[in-house]
Amino acid sequence: MIHVHVEVERSIRNVVGKDYKEKTMKIYTFNESDMKKIMTMNDAIKAVKDAAVSYSNGKTDIPLRANLNVKEYNGNSLYMYGYVPGSNALGVKLVSVYPDNPKLGLSACPATVILEDAKTGIVNAIMDGTYLTRLRTGALSGAATEYLAKKDSKVFALIGTGGQAETQLDAVLAVRDIEVVKVYSRNTDNVKNFIDRVKVGKTQKFVACKSSDEAIDEADIITAVTVSNNPVFDGKKVKKGCHINGVGSYTPEMSEIDEYIVLKASKIIVDTMDGTINETGDFLKPMKKGLFKKEMITGELGELVEGKCKSRENDDEITFFETTGSAVYDLVTGQRVYEIGKDKGIFNTVEL
Ligand SMILES: NC(=O)c1ccc[n+]([C@@H]2O[C@H](COP(=O)([O-])OP(=O)(O)OC[C@H]3O[C@@H](n4cnc5c(N)ncnc54)[C@H](O)[C@@H]3O)[C@@H](O)[C@H]2O)c1
């Protein structure tokens, strides 16, 4: 559905006393609480699948992320931008990385998404980019899990309880009938607090695990969403038929998935080929040793969705999904938030 940007006319009397019409820009704004009401995890999974298909078919224009170093304040400002004609999504995600911000009680990694009307180039929406990132990143794992995990998966292990973890949990629960959720991260208090917060309203049994061995024992699905530079679980202890999502590693130094899994998985799906093969230590470390090569990747999520690459073929194989993220997922999911939010009447506005 195409939404044309709404403008408000106002009469202005100019300096020579002649009336003319000037149009003010009405911009829709969406905060986290609006976005939670607007979009279900299933809506988000649908949005990232559409984005993935457009991307894999070459129907997107996603330039390389632009980075600015703001060295005076020990900061970096990143601009992830692009255009996805099929979803009418045009815009930019501004993500800043300011490690000193927490000392001021501020987020170290604030993000904002700005969307434009593709027809006019006029800004039509601004939204909380931190929540949008969490939503679309969860949805990416959700989409991959929907295709790759065994249908009767019952036990889910979540490793990492930081900012991204809750939507990762919601996504797996949205696509499989999970009975037991096992949670592990480095800090036991964090695990307990996380479980206390997320279990509200859910019927699953939650288990706080003291080790990753305990967490992955009997797990049908594992999601790693950590900032680790080393594997966060022992790949050899993974149950036959398990599906694994690797979400955290986005630099060559970072890696959270045991090399054993990367080499043993019979299907490896990625969110974008270019991003993952150039960014994640999960691939780059075994590549450096000559053990892993690009050809071992089965395909992109978009190809999986369209049935253009192989998916799980039996209940014994181990499958692996790796994501490093891309503006294509932010913009398409953000555009959906804007469209559904407008339809449902859940938004605020500002005029410029
Ligand atoms: N793939 C994507 O599109 C995407 C999008 C957003 C964020 N991310 C990445 O996901 C990662 C997690 O993000 P976050 O905001 O939740 O981070 P966070 O800092 O809030 O939390 C990190 C979590 O990792 C855990 N952890 C670190 N080392 C561990 C180890 N060895 N074993 C077990 N747990 C360990 C910590 O205890 C913590 O719970 C980051 O690297 C982030 O950049 C990826």
The ligand as a Tripos MOL2 file, in Angstrom:
@<TRIPOS>MOLECULE
LIG
   44    48     1     0     0
SMALL
NO_CHARGES

@<TRIPOS>ATOM
      1 N1         22.7350   -9.4510   13.7890 N.am      1 LIG1
      2 C1         22.2230   -8.2540   13.9460 C.2       1 LIG1
      3 O1         21.5380   -7.7150   13.0790 O.2       1 LIG1
      4 C2         22.4310   -7.5390   15.2440 C.ar      1 LIG1
      5 C3         21.6070   -6.4450   15.5670 C.ar      1 LIG1
      6 C4         21.8130   -5.8060   16.7810 C.ar      1 LIG1
      7 C5         22.8010   -6.2400   17.6570 C.ar      1 LIG1
      8 N2         23.6020   -7.2830   17.2940 N.ar      1 LIG1
      9 C6         24.6920   -7.7420   18.1550 C.3       1 LIG1
     10 O2         24.1780   -8.6490   19.1210 O.3       1 LIG1
     11 C7         25.0640   -8.6640   20.2550 C.3       1 LIG1
     12 C8         24.2550   -8.5930   21.5190 C.3       1 LIG1
     13 O3         23.6440   -7.3160   21.6080 O.3       1 LIG1
     14 P1         23.0290   -6.8120   22.9970 P.3       1 LIG1
     15 O4         22.5300   -5.4340   22.7450 O.co2     1 LIG1
     16 O5         22.0800   -7.8340   23.5220 O.co2     1 LIG1
     17 O6         24.3620   -6.7570   23.8830 O.3       1 LIG1
     18 P2         24.4770   -6.5400   25.4540 P.3       1 LIG1
     19 O7         25.8220   -5.9670   25.6980 O.co2     1 LIG1
     20 O8         23.2630   -5.8490   25.9750 O.co2     1 LIG1
     21 O9         24.4460   -8.0310   26.0440 O.3       1 LIG1
     22 C9         25.4800   -8.9450   25.7650 C.3       1 LIG1
     23 C10        25.1650  -10.2640   26.4410 C.3       1 LIG1
     24 O10        26.2060  -11.1770   26.0770 O.3       1 LIG1
     25 C11        26.5080  -11.9560   27.2270 C.3       1 LIG1
     26 N3         27.8140  -12.5850   27.0580 N.ar      1 LIG1
     27 C12        28.9650  -12.0140   26.6700 C.ar      1 LIG1
     28 N4         29.9490  -12.9480   26.6360 N.ar      1 LIG1
     29 C13        29.3680  -14.1160   26.9550 C.ar      1 LIG1
     30 C14        29.8480  -15.4420   27.0830 C.ar      1 LIG1
     31 N5         31.1020  -15.7310   26.8420 N.pl3     1 LIG1
     32 N6         28.9580  -16.4010   27.4280 N.ar      1 LIG1
     33 C15        27.6820  -16.1080   27.6680 C.ar      1 LIG1
     34 N7         27.1710  -14.8770   27.5540 N.ar      1 LIG1
     35 C16        28.0080  -13.8910   27.2240 C.ar      1 LIG1
     36 C17        26.4560  -10.9310   28.3480 C.3       1 LIG1
     37 O11        26.4120  -11.5690   29.6140 O.3       1 LIG1
     38 C18        25.1680  -10.2010   27.9720 C.3       1 LIG1
     39 O12        24.0510  -10.9070   28.4610 O.3       1 LIG1
     40 C19        26.0250   -7.4940   20.0540 C.3       1 LIG1
     41 O13        27.2580   -7.9600   19.5760 O.3       1 LIG1
     42 C20        25.3290   -6.6560   18.9950 C.3       1 LIG1
     43 O14        26.2070   -5.8610   18.2340 O.3       1 LIG1
     44 C21        23.4260   -7.9430   16.1140 C.ar      1 LIG1
@<TRIPOS>BOND
     1     1     2 1
     2     2     3 2
     3     2     4 1
     4     4     5 ar
     5     4    44 ar
     6     5     6 ar
     7     6     7 ar
     8     7     8 ar
     9     8     9 1
    10     8    44 ar
    11     9    10 1
    12     9    42 1
    13    10    11 1
    14    11    12 1
    15    11    40 1
    16    12    13 1
    17    13    14 1
    18    14    15 2
    19    14    16 1
    20    14    17 1
    21    17    18 1
    22    18    19 2
    23    18    20 1
    24    18    21 1
    25    21    22 1
    26    22    23 1
    27    23    24 1
    28    23    38 1
    29    24    25 1
    30    25    26 1
    31    25    36 1
    32    26    27 ar
    33    26    35 ar
    34    27    28 ar
    35    28    29 ar
    36    29    30 ar
    37    29    35 ar
    38    30    31 1
    39    30    32 ar
    40    32    33 ar
    41    33    34 ar
    42    34    35 ar
    43    36    37 1
    44    36    38 1
    45    38    39 1
    46    40    41 1
    47    40    42 1
    48    42    43 1
@<TRIPOS>SUBSTRUCTURE
     1 LIG1         1 GROUP 0 **** ****
